[in-house]
Amino acid sequence: MADSAKGSRGRKALVGVLAIVLSTVAGLLISEAAFRAYVYVEDPGLFRSRVSLPDEFAVYRQSLWQFDARHGYTYPPGVVVDISVIRNGVASSCNQLSYINDQGNVGPPMNDHADPDYTVAVFGDSWTASHLEGKTWPHLLRAELEARTGKKINVYNFGRDGTGMIHMFRLAEEKLPQVKPDLAIVAFISDDLDRDMFWRTETEVDGEMRILTTVDPSPNPDMAQSADTVLAFPEASLDWCNATKGRRDDRVAEIEEKYLRVLDHAYAGNDPRPSLTTLSHSYIYNFIKYADPVRFSRTRFRASQNPRLKVDSYEEVPGFADSVAAAKASGVPVRLVHLAIYPELLEGKEYILSEQGERLLASMERMVGSTALETTDYVPIPADPARMNQTEENYHPSLFGMEVYARAVAGMILENGLLAPSDGAAGDATR
């Protein structure tokens, strides 16, 4: 009888445990389904196939980038690039990109003072290289510093689009001994923290010119490790575009055919959409761990998505410590600056980081020897953060956004007493 009672209690306990497990699993599944529905409603474009012609795309006659084994790529000094926009099957606008100066940097040179009081070198990604009306935020920084100090200041803008911390410190390692500034600013956004090294090259593939981004450090890389940075078409000249503007011809059809071939390579026959019904990945887990619910769908390298580090510390990145040490050994003070961007400002935060990003930031600050200076400590968050953006979809800085960053970085420099000649720097290579 006692054994029977024990067995009955055991079965009841087991049923209770199973009920808890099943209810927990059911709750998790319901939460996962609800979160997937939320992600879909917030951004349905994520789930549309991109292996088709968009309404609008750009085509480059030549490359803006030149392969460099050490730095990934350079901007050829004074390079001029014809860019045509194809919209709804016709050439709709014709442009010429000509903002790379004779130094190989973005925008007009800012070292015109023959005997400057101070010189600043700025390293960064496309937020620093972003160019509007002849300006970048380092150009506005120069004006801000000169207005607030009454001093003559030269600035070098070493911003390079798409780059991360590895690129920036490799470039600083080379440029600081050459330029000999009084201060080096390494300006990064949160997304830069886990960007891995990549290269860009103009090469020929199957008789066609291709402009590639690759993780293979070669001017003629393995195509399995490469993707098209932009669509290249040497015949798409500015003269052709202007003559064809507003109508369709055979060349437009050829450009569209090449675009589709490029997409076939980029996605290798796979549908690039994240799946709402996948059982292999959890949207909630990806959001908690990476701050990106569909990160699992971005694992294949593409030109529009920079390759990502798989480590949690910069100490694990080969050669990174050497680049940081070399930049510091130049005698130039190096300070990290974080540029808070629209999604962060919208939430009233300085950073939106994954756990990996937090660890990478901590390791970078440890190696550099100082914490990153933060945008929101030096300027108030704009009442309308969307004004920071170039467009609704493009979070790169508008002129207003550039002004915000210029004021913030000027405050960082002046309020921390950073603008003073260093013992190891001559102040400018020209003096």
Buried (B, 14 or more C-beta within 10 A) or exposed (E): EEEEEEEEEEEEEEEEEEEEEEEEEEEEEEEBEEBBEEBBEEEEEBBEEBBEBEEEBBBBBBBBBBBBEEBBBBBBEEBBBBBBBBEEEBBBBBEEBEBBBEBBBBBBEBBEBEEBBBBBBBBBBBBBBBBBEEBBBBBBBBBBBBEBBEEBBBBBBBBBBBBBBBBBBBBBBBBBBEBBBBBBBBBBBBBBBBBBBBBBBBBEBEEEBBBBBBBBBBBBBEBEBBBBBBBBBEEBBBEBBEEBBEEBEEBBEEBBEBBEBBBEBBBEEEEBBBBBEEEEBBBBEBBEEBBEBBBBBBEEBBBEEBBBBEBBBBEEBEEBBEBBEBBBEBEBBBBBBBBBBBEBBBEEBBBBBBEBBBBBBBBBBEBBEEBBBBBBEBBEBBEEBBBBBBEEEEBBBBBBBBBBBBBBBBBBBBEEEBBEBBEBBBBBBBE
